[in-house]
Amino acid sequence: MLDLLRLTGKQRQFVELLQRQQRVDSLRSLCAEAGFDVNFIHGFLLSGALDGYVQRQEHTQQAWVLTAKGEALGKVLPGFPLADRLLQGVGDRATLQTELGSAFSLNYGALRREQAVDLADGDREGVVTVLKSSVLAAYQQRQAVFGAIAAGQALDGGAASSLEWLQQQGYVTSRVETDYSLTVLPALQALDLGDVVTTLTSELILSGQWRQVDLKPYDIQAEVPDVAYGRPTILTQCIQRIRDIFLNMGFDEMSGYLVESAFWNFDALFTPQDHPAREVQDTFYLANPQTLPLPDDAALVQQVKRVHEANYGGDWTEAEASRAILRAHTTTSTARRLHQIQGQAGKYFSIDRVFRNETVDRTHLAEFHQIEGVVVGELLSVRTLMGYLTYFYERLGFKDLKFKPTYNPYTEPSLEVFAYHPPSDRYIEVGNSGLFRQEMLEPLGCGDKSTVAWGLGLERIAMLLYDVEKLSDLIGPEIRL
């Protein structure tokens, strides 16, 4: 016998829905249409509460669903927007970059991997050339199938090739789903649910109506859910602590991209194209995509080329500047911001991840965080730079600092920053700094300004803060703090 008083609100709504049915071919479809959680309703049926009121029959079916990687795409396949515009006859690179914005590189890289497009040279420079229109048409079919799966719609028989491709890319996966068909018996349709009061209000108590209504029993033996909660990691705490210091110093936060072109990572920073830092022994170069578009500002590219060739000699090539890399420092964000502000005074910082082809040891990682800072103004000097850094480290509790002259391609003069590390009883390098060279500032529109800038290692600072001996104590599977 169904205990009506012990039904939850959702269970009661489901029973009311079943009373209006005679047969349900798919429990999953019914729950989706009515807004019920299918697992909750399935558990309700398995509890036996509706035995004698509903007959159910189990059956299985294959279904296609999005993977976590597919969910992250936001219902649009990389490559489809560009393929769609190219099939419409739009091939001008500048127009496509304007329409697609920052997504142009991602879309171009996706199509380029299948050798469907290319960037034309010579008379047709600035045009995205279609090499394989069949691949572009395939992207339209793949997007249609991908969208149908995302919307939970049925697929037709012509989706096989698109499904195979989507599965190879890791965007979709198949699974066997268990579903139920239900037959509603006359006993349930004749059942009078009545009204049950779930909340005892002051009005019910004062009026005495609580004696005449059916009150839902309150289960004081029900288990309280164990709510798991997270805590920030040590590095996350350090990031927030450092962010607060810079914000209190009047700095604005900036951000950038993990994948950058060599133009922003090296060329815009007045690093010659034959510099050792650009070798594969120091920098991670990408295989897909191998290249990224240069900035839309043609004047900027020409000015950078002119400065390089005038100071370093030889030919400066766009091919080298277009190579795609994992950024080696967050100074790429600074270069972009300097070009954006065009000489306006300001103070900016970022705390972001960078990548270098380092040999991993006690104080080095191939992937780490860098704290970037830049001040743009008038009459800034080495004294200004040392003042900012000294104040910053004092706010963190460090007073034992040393500055050592060094060489950087894009700063002159340049200073390395060292801080005392008690566990190893020595000074360790925690950052690099300097005044940006005029050769770097002029192409970016800041030639009449002076700037001080620095790049500090977050993990090195955390080693000092927590008196740890090696970086693996702070990050990675060996963490014990």
N, C-alpha and C positions, 0 to 999 in steps of 0.2 A: 504494500500500500504506500502510495506516494505521500510523504510528510510535507504538506504544503507550507507549514510554518517555518520549516528549516531550509526552504529554498532561498538561495541568494537572489539578489535583484536580477543578475544576468541569467541565472537559471530560470527564473520565473518568466523573463522576456522570451527565452527560447521556447519554453513550453507553450506560451501564448502564440508564438509563431507557428509551432507544429500543429496547434489546434486548427489552424486555417489551411493545413495541407492534408492531402490524402497519401501522397507518395513523394519522396525526395530522391531524385536520381543521383545527386552528388552532394554529400555533406559539405565538402570543401567549397563548392560553388555557392551553396546556401549561406554558409558562414561569411564568405567574402561579400556577398550582396547585402547581408543584414548587418555587417560590422561586428561579427562575433569572432573571437579567437578560436580557431579550429581545434587547437590542442586542449583548450579549456572545455569545449563542448564534447570532445571525444572522451575526456576524463569523466565528464558528467554521465555519459552513456555507459561507460565501463563500470561506473560505481553501482549499477543495478537499480538506481532510483527509478528508471523508466521501464523496468522489466514489467511486462504485462500491458504496457501502453504503446510501446514502439517495438517493431521488429527491424533488425538491421542485418545487412549482408555486406561482407567485406570484399573488396576487389582492388586490384593494383593497376597502376598505369605509369608509363614513362613520362617524365616531365623535364623540360629544359629550364634552368634557372641561371641567374647571373652569379658569378663568383664575386668575391670581395674586390678583386681587380676590376671586374666589369661594373660593379656598383659605383666605384670611384670615378668612372668616366662621365657620370651625369647624363646618361642616355644618348650620348653622341660619340661615335667612334672616331679616334684620331685619324685624320686623313679624309673623312667624308666631307666636311665643309669645303675644303679646297677642291676635292674631286668634283663636287657638285657645281662649284663656280666655274671650273675649267670646262666641264661638259656644256655649260651655258655659253661658252665662248669667251669668258673673261680670262685673259692670260697676262695682263699687265701686272708686273710684280708689285709696283707701288700701290696700285688699286687693291690688290689682294691683301697686302700687308695692312692697308688702312681698314679694310673690311674685317679681317680676322684678328687684327691686333697682335697681342703677344702669342696667340695660338697659331700664327702662321708657321713659325719654325717647327712646332710639333706636327702640324699637318703635312708640311713639306717633307719632313724627315720620314713620316710614315709612308708616303707615296714613293719617296726616293729609295727606301729599302726594297721596294718591289720593282725598282727601275722603271717606274711609270712616268716620271717627270724629270726634267733637268732645267738648270738655269742657263739660258742661251748666252753665247758670247758674240762678239763681232757686231754686225749690223742689228741683230735682234737682242742685244744686251738689255737686261731689264725685263725680259719676258720669260715666263714659266712655260717651257716647251713640253707638250704632251708626247711621250714616247709610246705608251701603251694605253690606248683609250679603253681597251677591254678591261684593264685593271680598274679604271675609274668607274666603269659601269658596274663592275663587281662590287665596288664599295657602296654603290647605291643599294644593291640587293642585300649586302651584308648589314647595312644600316637599317633596312626595312625589317629584316629578321631580328636584329638586335633590339630594335624598338618594340617589336611584337612580344619578345620574351620579357623585356622590362615591364611591359604593360600587362603581362599575364594572358596574352591572347593566343589563340590556337594558330599553329603553323600549317602552311599548305605543303603539298608534295614537292614543290620546287625549291625548298629551303635546304636541301641536303648539302650542297657544296658550301653554302654560306655557313651552315652549322659546323661543318668540318673545320673551316678556317677560324671561326670564332672560338672553337674549342682548342685549336692549336695555339691561339694567342692567349689562352687562359682567361677569356672573358665570360665564357659560359661553361656549364657542366650539366650532365644529365643525371637524374636520380629517379629512383622508383618510389612513387608516392602511393601510400595506402589511402583509399577512399571508402566511403560507405554509402550504400543506398538504404533509405529508411521507408518503412511502411507504417503509417500512423493508424493505430487500431481505434475502433469506436469508443473504447473506454476513455481514451485521452480526450477525444472531441467532446464527450459528454461531461468531462470533469469541470466543476465550478471552482475556479481558483480563489474567488473572493478577494478582499482587500486586506493586506497585511501592513501594519505600521512598523517601519524599521527605525524610526527616530522618536524617542520619548521626549516631547517638548514640554515646556513649562505650562503652555496653554492646556495640554491634555491633562496634566496633573491638577492644576487649579480648578478646571471645570469638572473633573471627575470622569471625563470621557474615557480615560485609560481603562476603566472597568468594562466598557462596552466594545472595545476594539480588539482585534487579534494582533498581539505584539509578537514580533519575530524574536525567538529565543537568542540570547547572547552566549556564545560559546567561550567561557572563560578558560577552557582547557586548550584552546587552539594555540599552536606553536607560533611564537613571534618570529618573523623572518630575520635571518642573520644578514644584516646589510654590510657588505664588504666596502671598505673605503681605502683610498689610496693616499700616499704621502709623497711629497716632492722628493726627488733624488737630491743628492748633495750638489751636483752640478746645477740642477734647476734652482736650488736655493741660492747658489753663488750668482747665477745669472740675474735673478730678481734683486739680489742685494746690490750688484754692480749697476743694474738698470736704475735703481732708486738713486744711487749716488750721482749718476750722470744727469738724471732728470732734475735733481735738486741743484745741480750746477748750471741749469739753464740750457741743457742740450736737447735737441730734437732727435728722435730715433728714426733711422732709415733701415731699409732692407734691400736685398738683392736676390740673385738667382744662383742656385747650386751649379747649374750648367751654364757656362759662359763661353763667349768667343774669345780667342786669343787677343782680339783687338782690345777688348775692355780689360782683360787680365794683364796684358803685357804692353801692347803698342800704345794705348792711350796713356800708359804710365811711363812712357819714354824708356822702355826696355828694348834694346836692339833685338832684331830678329835672329841674330846668331848668339844671343846670350846663353850661357850654360844652363840657366834656370828653365829654359824652354825645352831642354832635352827630355826624352822619355824617362831618363833616370830620375828626374825630379818632378815631372808633371804628369798627371793622368789624362791622356787623350782618349776621346770617345771613338768607338767604331761605328756606332749608329746613334745620331747622325755624325758623320765625319766633319761636317761644316755647319756653320750658322751664318745667317745673313749679316752683313755689315750694317752699321747704323743708317737710318734713312737720310740723315744729314750728310749730304755729299761733301759739303764744305768742310765739315769736321774731318772726314776721312782724308781729304786732300791736304788739310793743314797738318795732320799727324804724319802723312807721308812726307811732306816737305821738310818738317822738322827732323825726322829720322834721317833722310837722305842728306840734309845739310850738316848734321852733326856726326853721323856715323858712317857716311859714305855708302856706296853700293846701292842696289835697287831694293826698294821696299815693295813687297808683293802683297796683294790682297788675298792671295791663296793662303799664305802663312797666317795672315791676320784673321781669316775666316775659320780656322780650325776650332773644332768644338772640344772643350776641356771641362773637367771638374775644377772649379775655381780654386786657385792656390792661395788666395788671401781675400779678405773682405774689402781690400782697397778698390776692388772693382765697383762696389757700391759707392765709394767716395768719388771715383771718377765720373760715374753717372750723375751723382748729385751735383758735382761741380759744373758739369755741362748744363745741368738743368737750371741752376741758380744764376749762371752767367755773371759771376763777380759780386753778387749780393753778399753782404756780411752775414755770418751765421755760425752756429756750433751744432755739430751732428755726431751721432754715435750709432754703432750697431754691434750686436753680439750674435754671430752666425757661425755656421759650420764651414770648414774649409778642408781641402784634401791635398796631400803631398805624398810623393812616392818616397817615403822615409823608411829607413830600417827601424822597426819597432824595438824599443829598448826601455829602460827604466824611466827615461824622461822624454821619449819621442813616440808619437803615434802617427799613423798614416791618415787618420781622420780626427780632427779636433776642432775646438771652437776658438775663434779669434775675436778680440774686443777691438773694434775700430773706432777711432776718434779723429775729428778734423775741425779746426777752427779757421774761419776765413775772416780776414779783417785788414787793418792798416798797421804797419810798423810792428809786426809780430817778429819775435826773435827766438834764439835758443833759450834765453832766460825765460821767455813766456812758456815755451815748451816744457822746460824742466819744472816750472812752477805748477803747470796743470798736472803733470805726472806725479810730482811730489805730494800735491794736495790730494789727488785721487788715492794714492797708496796710503797716505795718512788716515784717510777715512776708512780704509780697510784694516788699519792697525799696524801697517808696516812703516818703519822709519829708517831702516838700515838699507839704503839704496845706493847703487853706484851707476854712473853713466860712463860709457866708453865710446869714443868716436869710431865710426864704421863707414862702410860704403854701401849706398843703395843707388840704383840707376836713376830713380826719380826723386830723391831728396838730397839736398846739399845745404848745410851740413847734416850729417846723420848721426844718431846716437843709439846704441844698444843699452837696454835697461836691465840691470842685475839686482836681485834681491837675495838676502841671506836666508839659507835653508837650514834650520837647526839639525834635522835628522842626519843630513850628510855633512854638516859642518863646513859648508862652502856656499859661495854665491852661485845662483843659477840664473840663466837668461830668462827673462819673463816678457820681453817685448822689444820692438824696434820702433824707431821714431825719427823725425827729422822735419825739415822745411821743404816743401815741394819746390822743385826746380821750375824756373820760368819756362823752360822748353816743354815741360808737361802742362803748365797752367795756360799758356797762350792758346793752344788749339781748343781748349775747353772753355774759353771765354773768360778766364780769370787772370789774364796776364798782368793786369795792373794791381793785383792784390797780393798780399803775403799770406801764407798759410802755415800752420803747424799741424802735424798729424802723427798718429801712432797706431801700431798694431800690437796688441798684448795677448799673451796666451792664457785663456781661461783656466785650462787644466793646470798650468804651472802655478797660477795664483791659488787654486784650490789646494795644491800640494802644500803651499806655504800656510794657508789658513788652517788646515787640519793636520799639519805636521806628519804627512805621510811620505814614505820613502820612494814609492814608484807609482806611476800613473795607473797601473792595473788595480791599485787599491781604490781608485776613484771611479773607474769605468770598465765595463766588460764583465765576463763571467766570474772573475776572481774577486769581485768586490766583497768586502767583509764589513765595511763601516755601516 
